[in-house]
Amino acid sequence: MAQHSGPIWGTLDPFVEGGPVIGRKVANSGFLQALLGADPFREYHFFLPDRHSGTALEAFVNAVCPQAAAKVRILPRTALAEHLAANAYHAFHLSDCLTAQGFLAALRNRLAANIFPITGVTHSLSYARYGQSFAQHVWAGVTGRDCIVATSRAGADVVREELSALAETFHAPAAQVAVVPLGIWCRDFDVSTLEGVPAVPATKTVFLVPGRISPYSKMDLLPLLRAFQRLRQGGVDLGGVCLVLAGSPDEGASLPHTLTNLAANIGLELVLVRCPDDATRTALLHRADVVVSLADNPQETFGLTILEAAAAAKPVIASDYDGYRDLVRHGRTGFLVPTLDSGEVDDVSLLAPLLYDSAYHLWLAQDVAVDVGELAGQLRVLLQKSVREEMGRAAREHAQGFDWSVVIGRYLELWERLSAAPAPKPGEGEHRHPLAMRYERLFAGYPSRRLAAGDVLEVTELGRAVYRGQDFPVVYAGIEARIDLELMRKVLVWARNPLSWTALRQKAASEDRLTATVLWMLKGDLLRVSAGS
């Protein structure tokens, strides 16, 4: 029986990950903090694959949102089916749209008490294997409540184009696409501190480049140095300027050394801050006068560093590329540098599935040209302190619209809108996803035979001993949601006298775990089977 005493939110993901700090992890934890802080739901169900994920999530909730801890339920992924049948969920949201969203929709269509909205967010979109992942969103079971959340307008265009091509190929409907940006906590950038700032000159105009120092996965910094070189050639004295690169270079790469030498040749001081921690990154933002990010790589979809700079009241020079154009108001909060490509990369499309990710991403990025002359002009403008300060104030105001407290409201509105969309009744829609393995058909030839209607089942001596409490069955961890120990006891009673599989199924017509429980009992010698005549 479905419970309707209040809305329940569900997910398959912890939204909290350890390891190196990258944009995806920061965005996911920020979303969760915003959701639990707003606290619009009665309960929050996290169906996780392992205990480690649950431990990390529990620690995060207790540290960041302790007031919501009592509402957070950490559940094993194996219990998903029974909870879908028992609860009317308001929505399920996944931290990545490419992992399981279509397959979750198939399970919902078959078992859930209601056809709730399922959403999943985009991150990087350019990996060669992602076409296969997007295919899960194109099938007969798609409803008006299934939606991919793109974080930028450019990202949404990518997703729609991919889904359209797949829909034409498979002749099936595709999930819809909505745009909801990532967010930041503006308050994290309120306090200006220079503690922990590396050796950055105190009197120079600092242009800061945050993020990975890599033409393979982020941006090529050569156009920026060429733009400074143009300024020098145009008579600008670079003695009062310092360029700071703060990020992690590719392992073993000689690029930082190359950039340092090039900067020295044009008379520009360059400071490299390798792998800064959060405190150092924030301190560098406050020390900076201008933040520069010239993404040219399709791996980049949004641009959290742009928002962080704006929240710290810094003007930004960003490439007019991907989601960056959603984040900078050209001429008001900073500048967008025009970019150009040819569109002739069919050879890359063919080779990409056969190459390392870094190889084809470098090819694609090197086909994107940044307008060096325009960039040089923008650098020249932002050498003026009054312009920087005016743009910085406007940037800080603009960033408020991307605060997580605002962005989470857009998610709540989206789930409400999706909930009102037409959808089939529970159990009536298509639930066999074409990309899911059909084990019952594929592996039909593996066993000697299959349990048949006329097969006769009977309790063994061990089964009788278990029923009397003189022996005990073995239940492996991970199978608890698959079998029913109370049903086992009923079967031991029903099968004291031999009865057919058909008769047993009639007795247990309301038991959805009968087949799995009986096969487990046969395997454990609690029952024996003989072929019917």
C-alpha positions as CSV (number, residue, x, y, z in Angstrom):
1,M,0.0,0.0,0.0
2,A,1.5,3.3,-1.0
3,Q,2.1,5.9,1.7
4,H,0.8,9.4,1.0
5,S,1.5,11.3,4.2
6,G,4.1,13.5,2.6
7,P,6.5,13.7,-0.4
8,I,9.6,11.5,-0.5
9,W,12.7,12.3,-2.6
10,G,14.9,9.5,-3.9
11,T,18.2,8.9,-5.5
12,L,20.7,6.1,-6.4
13,D,23.7,8.3,-5.6
14,P,25.4,9.6,-2.4
15,F,26.3,13.0,-4.0
16,V,29.4,12.9,-1.8
17,E,32.7,11.6,-3.1
18,G,36.2,11.5,-1.8
19,G,39.5,11.9,-3.8
20,P,40.8,14.9,-5.7
21,V,38.6,18.0,-5.8
22,I,37.0,18.5,-9.2
23,G,34.1,20.5,-10.4
24,R,31.6,17.6,-10.7
25,K,32.2,16.6,-7.0
26,V,31.9,20.2,-5.8
27,A,28.7,20.7,-7.7
28,N,27.1,17.4,-6.5
29,S,27.9,18.1,-2.8
30,G,26.7,21.7,-3.2
31,F,23.4,20.5,-4.7
32,L,22.8,18.1,-1.8
33,Q,23.6,20.7,0.8
34,A,21.1,23.1,-0.8
35,L,18.4,20.4,-1.1
36,L,18.7,19.3,2.6
37,G,19.0,22.9,3.7
38,A,15.8,23.9,1.9
39,D,14.3,20.6,3.3
40,P,11.1,20.4,1.1
41,F,10.5,16.7,1.6
42,R,9.3,14.4,4.4
43,E,12.1,11.9,3.8
44,Y,15.2,11.5,1.6
45,H,15.9,7.9,0.4
46,F,19.5,7.1,-0.8
47,F,19.7,3.7,-2.4
48,L,23.5,3.1,-2.4
49,P,25.6,0.3,-3.8
50,D,27.9,-0.1,-0.8
51,R,28.4,0.7,2.9
52,H,31.4,3.0,2.3
53,S,29.2,5.4,0.3
54,G,26.7,5.4,3.1
55,T,29.3,6.2,5.7
56,A,30.6,9.2,3.7
57,L,27.1,10.5,3.1
58,E,26.2,10.2,6.8
59,A,29.3,12.1,7.9
60,F,28.5,14.8,5.3
61,V,24.9,15.2,6.5
62,N,25.8,15.3,10.1
63,A,28.5,18.0,9.5
64,V,26.6,20.2,7.0
65,C,22.9,19.6,7.5
66,P,22.4,18.0,10.9
67,Q,18.8,19.3,11.1
68,A,17.9,17.0,8.2
69,A,19.8,13.9,9.5
70,A,16.6,12.3,10.9
71,K,15.0,12.4,7.5
72,V,17.8,10.8,5.6
73,R,17.4,7.1,5.0
74,I,20.4,5.2,3.7
75,L,19.2,2.0,2.0
76,P,20.8,-0.8,0.1
77,R,20.4,-0.6,-3.7
78,T,19.0,-4.2,-3.5
79,A,16.0,-2.9,-1.6
80,L,15.0,-0.5,-4.4
81,A,12.2,-2.6,-5.9
82,E,10.3,-3.1,-2.7
83,H,10.5,0.6,-1.7
84,L,9.3,1.7,-5.2
85,A,6.2,-0.5,-4.7
86,A,5.6,0.7,-1.2
87,N,6.1,4.5,-1.5
88,A,4.8,7.2,-3.7
89,Y,7.9,9.2,-4.5
90,H,7.8,12.9,-5.5
91,A,11.0,12.5,-7.7
92,F,14.2,10.7,-8.1
93,H,17.3,12.7,-9.0
94,L,20.6,11.3,-10.1
95,S,24.0,13.0,-9.9
96,D,24.8,12.0,-13.4
97,C,22.3,11.4,-16.3
98,L,24.6,8.9,-18.0
99,T,24.8,6.1,-15.4
100,A,21.3,4.6,-14.8
101,Q,18.5,7.0,-15.5
102,G,16.8,5.0,-18.3
103,F,17.1,1.7,-16.5
104,L,15.6,3.3,-13.3
105,A,12.7,4.4,-15.5
106,A,12.1,0.9,-16.7
107,L,12.0,-0.4,-13.1
108,R,9.7,2.5,-12.1
109,N,7.3,1.8,-15.0
110,R,6.9,-1.8,-13.9
111,L,6.9,-1.7,-10.1
112,A,6.5,1.7,-8.7
113,A,3.4,2.9,-6.9
114,N,3.4,6.1,-9.1
115,I,5.1,7.3,-12.2
116,F,7.3,9.9,-10.5
117,P,9.7,12.3,-12.3
118,I,13.3,11.0,-12.9
119,T,16.0,13.6,-13.5
120,G,19.7,13.4,-13.9
121,V,22.3,16.2,-14.4
122,T,24.9,16.5,-17.1
123,H,28.6,17.1,-16.5
124,S,31.2,16.5,-19.3
125,L,29.5,15.4,-22.6
126,S,32.3,14.8,-25.0
127,Y,33.6,11.3,-24.3
128,A,33.4,8.9,-27.2
129,R,31.5,6.3,-25.3
130,Y,28.8,8.6,-24.2
131,G,26.6,8.0,-27.3
132,Q,26.0,4.5,-25.9
133,S,25.1,6.0,-22.5
134,F,22.6,8.5,-24.0
135,A,20.9,5.6,-25.9
136,Q,19.3,4.5,-22.6
137,H,17.2,7.7,-22.7
138,V,15.7,6.7,-26.1
139,W,13.2,3.9,-25.8
140,A,9.4,3.1,-25.8
141,G,9.1,3.5,-22.0
142,V,10.1,7.2,-21.9
143,T,7.3,9.3,-20.3
144,G,6.7,13.1,-20.0
145,R,8.2,12.9,-16.5
146,D,11.7,11.8,-17.6
147,C,14.1,14.7,-18.1
148,I,17.8,15.3,-18.5
149,V,19.0,18.4,-16.7
150,A,21.7,20.2,-18.7
151,T,23.7,22.8,-16.8
152,S,24.1,25.3,-19.7
153,R,22.3,26.2,-22.9
154,A,25.2,25.0,-25.0
155,G,25.1,21.7,-23.1
156,A,21.4,21.4,-23.6
157,D,21.9,21.8,-27.4
158,V,24.5,19.0,-27.3
159,V,22.1,16.6,-25.5
160,R,19.1,17.5,-27.7
161,E,21.2,16.9,-30.9
162,E,22.4,13.5,-29.6
163,L,19.0,12.4,-28.5
164,S,17.5,13.5,-31.8
165,A,20.0,11.4,-33.8
166,L,19.4,8.4,-31.6
167,A,15.6,8.8,-31.8
168,E,15.8,8.8,-35.6
169,T,17.9,5.7,-35.5
170,F,15.8,3.7,-33.0
171,H,12.4,5.2,-34.0
172,A,11.7,5.7,-30.3
173,P,10.8,8.7,-28.1
174,A,13.6,10.4,-26.1
175,A,13.7,12.0,-22.7
176,Q,13.1,15.8,-22.6
177,V,15.9,18.3,-21.7
178,A,15.7,21.2,-19.3
179,V,18.4,23.7,-18.3
180,V,19.2,24.3,-14.7
181,P,22.7,25.7,-13.9
182,L,25.1,24.6,-11.3
183,G,25.4,26.7,-8.3
184,I,27.9,28.1,-5.7
185,W,27.6,29.3,-2.2
186,C,28.3,33.0,-2.5
187,R,28.9,33.3,1.2
188,D,32.0,31.1,0.8
189,F,33.6,34.0,-1.1
190,D,32.5,36.9,1.2
191,V,35.6,37.1,3.5
192,S,38.7,38.5,1.9
193,T,41.9,37.0,3.3
194,L,45.4,36.9,2.0
195,E,46.5,34.2,4.5
196,G,48.2,31.4,2.7
197,V,48.7,33.2,-0.6
198,P,51.9,31.9,-2.3
199,A,54.6,34.2,-3.5
200,V,52.4,36.6,-5.5
201,P,53.6,40.2,-5.8
202,A,51.7,42.6,-3.5
203,T,51.8,45.6,-5.8
204,K,51.3,44.2,-9.3
205,T,48.0,43.7,-11.2
206,V,47.4,40.0,-11.0
207,F,45.7,38.0,-13.7
208,L,44.7,34.6,-12.3
209,V,44.0,31.5,-14.3
210,P,42.4,28.9,-12.0
211,G,41.9,25.2,-13.0
212,R,43.8,22.5,-14.7
213,I,46.9,23.6,-16.6
214,S,46.3,21.3,-19.5
215,P,45.6,21.7,-23.2
216,Y,44.4,18.0,-23.2
217,S,41.5,18.5,-20.7
218,K,40.9,22.2,-20.0
219,M,42.4,25.0,-22.1
220,D,45.4,26.0,-24.1
221,L,47.2,28.9,-22.4
222,L,49.4,29.8,-25.3
223,P,46.8,32.3,-26.7
224,L,46.9,34.2,-23.4
225,L,50.6,34.6,-23.5
226,R,50.5,35.6,-27.1
227,A,48.0,38.3,-26.2
228,F,50.3,39.6,-23.5
229,Q,53.0,39.5,-26.1
230,R,50.9,41.7,-28.3
231,L,50.4,44.2,-25.5
232,R,54.2,44.4,-25.1
233,Q,54.7,44.9,-28.8
234,G,52.0,47.7,-28.6
235,G,54.0,49.6,-26.0
236,V,52.4,48.4,-22.8
237,D,54.8,48.0,-19.9
238,L,54.2,44.5,-18.4
239,G,56.5,45.3,-15.4
240,G,53.4,45.9,-13.3
241,V,51.6,42.7,-14.3
242,C,51.8,39.2,-12.9
243,L,50.1,36.1,-14.4
244,V,49.3,33.4,-11.8
245,L,48.5,29.9,-13.0
246,A,46.8,27.9,-10.1
247,G,46.0,24.3,-10.9
248,S,47.3,20.8,-11.5
249,P,49.4,20.3,-14.7
250,D,49.3,17.0,-16.6
251,E,51.6,14.5,-14.9
252,G,55.0,14.5,-16.5
253,A,54.1,17.4,-18.8
254,S,56.7,20.0,-19.7
255,L,54.1,22.7,-20.4
256,P,54.6,24.7,-17.2
257,H,58.3,25.1,-18.0
258,T,57.5,26.1,-21.5
259,L,55.0,28.7,-20.4
260,T,57.4,30.1,-17.8
261,N,60.1,30.5,-20.4
262,L,57.8,32.1,-22.9
263,A,56.5,34.6,-20.2
264,A,60.1,35.5,-19.3
265,N,60.9,36.1,-23.0
266,I,58.1,38.7,-23.2
267,G,58.9,40.3,-19.9
268,L,55.9,39.0,-18.0
269,E,56.2,37.6,-14.5
270,L,54.5,34.2,-14.2
271,V,53.8,32.4,-10.9
272,L,52.8,28.8,-10.9
273,V,50.8,27.4,-8.0
274,R,50.6,23.7,-8.3
275,C,47.5,21.8,-7.0
276,P,46.3,24.6,-4.6
277,D,44.0,23.5,-1.8
278,D,40.6,25.2,-1.2
279,A,41.9,27.8,1.2
280,T,44.8,28.7,-1.2
281,R,42.4,28.9,-4.2
282,T,40.1,31.2,-2.3
283,A,42.9,33.4,-1.1
284,L,44.3,33.6,-4.6
285,L,40.8,34.7,-5.9
286,H,40.7,37.6,-3.4
287,R,44.3,38.6,-4.3
288,A,43.6,38.5,-8.0
289,D,42.5,41.6,-10.0
290,V,41.2,39.7,-13.0
291,V,40.3,36.0,-13.5
292,V,41.0,34.5,-16.9
293,S,39.6,31.2,-18.2
294,L,39.9,30.4,-21.9
295,A,38.3,27.0,-22.2
296,D,38.5,25.5,-25.7
297,N,38.0,21.8,-24.8
298,P,34.6,20.2,-25.2
299,Q,35.1,18.4,-21.8
300,E,34.2,21.7,-20.2
301,T,30.4,22.2,-20.1
302,F,29.7,24.8,-17.4
303,G,32.5,26.6,-15.6
304,L,32.3,26.8,-11.8
305,T,35.6,28.8,-11.7
306,I,33.8,31.6,-13.5
307,L,31.1,31.7,-10.9
308,E,33.6,31.6,-8.1
309,A,35.4,34.5,-9.5
310,A,32.2,36.5,-9.9
311,A,31.2,35.7,-6.3
312,A,34.6,37.1,-5.2
313,A,33.8,40.3,-7.1
314,K,36.3,39.8,-9.8
315,P,35.9,40.6,-13.5
316,V,36.4,37.7,-15.8
317,I,37.9,37.3,-19.2
318,A,36.4,34.0,-20.6
319,S,36.2,32.3,-24.0
320,D,32.9,32.6,-25.7
321,Y,32.6,28.9,-25.6
322,D,30.2,26.3,-24.1
323,G,28.5,27.3,-20.9
324,Y,30.8,30.1,-20.2
325,R,28.6,32.4,-22.3
326,D,25.8,31.8,-19.7
327,L,28.0,33.1,-16.9
328,V,29.5,36.3,-18.2
329,R,27.7,39.5,-19.2
330,H,29.9,40.8,-21.9
331,G,31.1,44.3,-21.2
332,R,29.4,44.4,-17.8
333,T,30.8,41.6,-15.6
334,G,33.8,40.8,-17.8
335,F,34.5,40.0,-21.4
336,L,33.9,37.0,-23.7
337,V,36.6,36.3,-26.2
338,P,35.3,35.2,-29.6
339,T,36.2,31.6,-30.7
340,L,36.3,29.9,-34.1
341,D,36.3,26.4,-35.4
342,S,35.9,24.7,-38.8
343,G,33.3,22.0,-38.0
344,E,35.4,19.6,-40.1
345,V,36.3,16.9,-37.7
346,D,34.7,13.8,-39.1
347,D,38.1,12.0,-38.9
348,V,38.1,12.6,-35.1
349,S,34.6,11.3,-34.7
350,L,35.6,8.0,-36.5
351,L,38.9,7.6,-34.5
352,A,37.8,8.8,-31.1
353,P,36.4,5.4,-29.9
354,L,39.8,3.9,-30.7
355,L,42.0,6.5,-29.0
356,Y,42.8,7.6,-25.5
357,D,40.4,10.3,-24.3
358,S,43.3,12.8,-24.0
359,A,44.3,12.3,-27.6
360,Y,41.0,13.2,-29.4
361,H,40.1,15.9,-26.9
362,L,43.4,17.6,-27.7
363,W,42.6,17.3,-31.4
364,L,39.2,18.8,-30.9
365,A,40.5,21.6,-28.7
366,Q,43.3,22.6,-31.1
367,D,40.6,23.1,-33.8
368,V,39.2,25.9,-31.6
369,A,40.9,29.2,-32.1
370,V,40.7,32.1,-29.6
371,D,40.8,35.6,-31.1
372,V,44.2,36.7,-29.7
373,G,43.8,40.3,-30.9
374,E,40.4,40.7,-29.2
375,L,41.9,39.1,-26.1
376,A,44.8,41.5,-26.0
377,G,42.3,44.4,-26.2
378,Q,40.4,43.1,-23.3
379,L,43.5,42.7,-21.2
380,R,44.4,46.3,-22.0
381,V,41.0,47.5,-20.8
382,L,41.2,45.6,-17.6
383,L,44.5,47.1,-16.7
384,Q,42.4,50.1,-15.7
385,K,41.6,49.8,-12.0
386,S,38.3,51.8,-12.2
387,V,37.0,49.4,-14.9
388,R,38.0,46.3,-12.9
389,E,36.2,47.6,-9.8
390,E,33.0,48.5,-11.6
391,M,32.9,45.1,-13.4
392,G,33.7,43.3,-10.1
393,R,30.7,44.8,-8.4
394,A,28.5,43.9,-11.2
395,A,29.9,40.3,-11.3
396,R,29.2,39.9,-7.6
397,E,25.6,41.0,-8.1
398,H,25.3,38.6,-11.1
399,A,26.7,35.7,-9.1
400,Q,23.8,36.0,-6.6
401,G,21.5,34.5,-9.2
402,F,23.6,31.3,-9.2
403,D,23.6,30.9,-5.4
404,W,22.5,27.3,-4.5
405,S,19.7,28.8,-2.5
406,V,18.3,30.1,-5.7
407,V,19.2,27.2,-8.0
408,I,17.6,24.6,-5.8
409,G,14.3,26.4,-6.2
410,R,14.6,25.8,-9.9
411,Y,14.9,22.1,-9.3
412,L,11.8,22.2,-7.1
413,E,9.9,24.0,-9.8
414,L,11.1,21.5,-12.4
415,W,10.0,18.5,-10.4
416,E,6.5,20.0,-9.8
417,R,6.2,20.7,-13.6
418,L,7.3,17.2,-14.5
419,S,4.9,15.7,-11.9
420,A,2.0,17.3,-13.8
421,A,3.0,16.0,-17.2
422,P,0.8,13.2,-18.7
423,A,2.1,9.7,-18.0
424,P,0.8,6.1,-18.1
425,K,-0.6,4.5,-15.0
426,P,1.8,2.4,-12.9
427,G,2.3,-1.0,-14.5
428,E,0.8,0.0,-17.9
429,G,3.8,1.6,-19.6
430,E,6.7,-0.2,-21.4
431,H,9.2,-1.6,-18.8
432,R,11.5,-3.8,-20.9
433,H,14.4,-1.6,-21.7
434,P,16.0,-2.7,-25.0
435,L,19.6,-2.1,-23.6
436,A,19.1,-4.2,-20.5
437,M,20.4,-7.8,-20.5
438,R,17.5,-10.3,-20.7
439,Y,19.0,-12.9,-18.5
440,E,16.0,-15.3,-18.6
441,R,16.3,-15.5,-22.4
442,L,20.0,-15.1,-23.0
443,F,21.1,-17.8,-20.6
444,A,18.2,-20.3,-21.1
445,G,20.7,-22.9,-22.4
446,Y,23.0,-22.8,-19.5
447,P,21.2,-25.0,-16.9
448,S,20.1,-28.6,-17.7
449,R,16.5,-27.6,-17.6
450,R,14.1,-25.1,-16.0
451,L,11.6,-25.6,-13.2
452,A,8.4,-26.8,-14.9
453,A,4.7,-26.5,-13.9
454,G,4.4,-30.2,-13.3
455,D,7.6,-30.6,-11.2
456,V,6.9,-32.0,-7.7
457,L,8.4,-30.3,-4.6
458,E,8.9,-31.9,-1.2
459,V,10.5,-31.0,2.1
460,T,13.9,-32.7,2.8
461,E,15.1,-33.9,6.2
462,L,17.2,-30.8,6.5
463,G,14.1,-28.7,5.7
464,R,12.2,-30.3,8.5
465,A,15.0,-29.7,10.9
466,V,15.2,-26.0,9.9
467,Y,11.4,-25.7,10.5
468,R,11.8,-27.2,14.0
469,G,14.7,-24.9,14.8
470,Q,17.2,-27.8,14.9
471,D,19.2,-26.4,12.0
472,F,19.6,-23.1,10.2
473,P,19.7,-22.0,6.6
474,V,22.7,-20.1,5.2
475,V,21.9,-16.6,3.9
476,Y,24.7,-14.7,2.1
477,A,25.1,-11.0,2.5
478,G,23.4,-9.3,-0.4
479,I,20.6,-11.8,-1.0
480,E,18.4,-10.6,1.9
481,A,16.2,-8.6,-0.4
482,R,15.9,-11.5,-2.9
483,I,14.5,-14.1,-0.6
484,D,11.8,-14.2,2.1
485,L,12.6,-16.2,5.3
486,E,9.0,-16.0,6.5
487,L,7.9,-17.3,3.1
488,M,10.4,-20.1,3.5
489,R,8.6,-21.3,6.6
490,K,5.3,-21.3,4.8
491,V,6.7,-23.3,2.0
492,L,8.2,-25.8,4.5
493,V,4.7,-26.3,5.8
494,W,3.0,-26.5,2.4
495,A,5.5,-29.0,1.0
496,R,5.4,-31.4,3.9
497,N,3.4,-33.5,1.4
498,P,4.6,-33.4,-2.2
499,L,2.9,-30.8,-4.3
500,S,3.4,-29.5,-7.8
501,W,5.1,-26.2,-8.7
502,T,1.8,-25.0,-10.1
503,A,-0.1,-25.9,-6.9
504,L,2.6,-24.1,-4.8
505,R,2.3,-21.0,-6.9
506,Q,-1.4,-21.0,-6.4
507,K,-1.0,-21.1,-2.7
508,A,1.5,-18.3,-2.7
509,A,-0.1,-16.2,-5.4
510,S,0.5,-12.9,-3.5
511,E,4.1,-13.6,-2.8
512,D,6.4,-11.8,-5.3
513,R,9.6,-13.5,-4.0
514,L,8.3,-17.1,-4.3
515,T,10.4,-18.2,-7.2
516,A,13.7,-16.8,-5.9
517,T,13.0,-18.3,-2.4
518,V,12.1,-21.7,-3.7
519,L,15.2,-21.9,-5.9
520,W,17.3,-20.9,-3.0
521,M,15.6,-23.6,-0.8
522,L,16.4,-26.2,-3.5
523,K,20.0,-25.0,-3.7
524,G,20.3,-25.3,0.1
525,D,18.7,-28.7,0.3
526,L,15.6,-27.5,2.1
527,L,13.5,-28.8,-0.7
528,R,13.9,-31.5,-3.4
529,V,12.3,-31.6,-6.8
530,S,11.3,-34.5,-9.1
531,A,10.1,-34.1,-12.6
532,G,6.4,-34.4,-13.1
533,S,4.9,-37.0,-15.4
